[in-house]
């Protein structure tokens, strides 16, 4: 019902920036939120943050606060992850996902639909 397509990953040097995009298609309702996740090699999936479609609520994990910004263009059904001052530990496959806004999804659980992931590699 909902399809998510990510783009914008790549290889950058430490201190550089990338802007990831997640384009949604299908029926997105206003009670859905969009989350960003990442999975580093050999590590479990980490919840990066989320934003609601109306922008009224957002969250960032401590490790990216002040460096990453999630934004959205509801008219285009696109969510962005602007990543600045990238560090080697940010290297991971980044995923966007969507689910119904709830206490569960606010904590990074229970997302229903996922993108394919895009690789971000940060070199020293």
N, C-alpha and C positions, 0 to 999 in steps of 0.2 A: 504493500500500500504506500509506503514511504521509501524513497530511494535517496541515498546520500552519496555524493561524489566529491571527493577531496582533491585538492591540487595545491601546489605551491611548495612542496618539499624540495630538498636539495642538499648540497654540500656547501657549508659556509665555514669560515674561520671563527674562532672564539672572538666574541665581541661584536660579531655581525648580527644581521637581522634577517628574518624571513616573515612573510605574511601568508598564512595558510587560509584557504577558502574551503567552505563546505556548502555546496549547492544542493538544496533539497527539492525534490519533486514529489508529486502525489499530494494527498490531502494533509496539510499541516494545520492543526487547530490552535487557537490561542492559548489553550491550557498546556500545550507542549513546551518543553524547554530543550535547549541544545547543550550538550556536554562535549567537552574535549578530554580525551584520554591519551595516554602514551604508554608504550611498553618498550623498555630498553632491553638489549640483548641479555638473556639469562635472567631477567627480572619479571615480576608480575606486573599486571596492568595497574597503572597509577591514574587516579582521577586528577585532572589538571584544573578543571573548573567548569562552570556553566553560565548560561545567560538565558533568561526567559525571552520569548519573542517580543514582548513589549518593553524589554529592558528594565523592568521594575525590580528585578532581583538578579544578583550575580554572585559568584564565588570563585576564589582562586586558592589553590593550595599554597602553603607558605613558601615553598621553594621557588615559586615563579612570581610571587607578588612583587610589584614594582617593575617587573621586566616584561610580563606578558599582559596583553589586553584582549579580551573577548568583546567583539562587537557584532552587530547584526543589521541587516537590511531586510526588514520584513517584507517589503514590496517585492524584492528580488528573491526572497526565501533563501538567503545566503547568510552564513555565519562565518566570521573571520577570527583567526587567532594570530594577532600581531606579536611576534617574538623579537625582543630586543636584547642586546647584551648577552647573546647566547654563550653558553658554557658547554664544555665537552660532556658534562653529565646530562645535558638536555638531549643528547643523541638518543633517538628512539623512533619507533613507528608511531605516528600520531593518528588518532582516530577521532572522528566526530560521531555522535550518537544522539538520538532523540527519544524522548519518552514523556509520559504524562507528568506534569509538575506535581510533585509530592514530596513528603519528607524522605522517602526512599531515594528518589532520583536526585534530590538535593545533596544526598550523601554519596552519590556516585554509584548507586545500585539500581537495578531494575530497569535499565534502558532497553527499549524494544527494537530499535533499528539502528544499524551501524553502517558506517562507510567502510570502504576497502582498506583504508590506511594509506598514509604517505610517509616516506622515509625522510627523516631529518638527521643529518650527520654534521656534527660540529667538531672541527679539527682544532688541535692546540696550536 
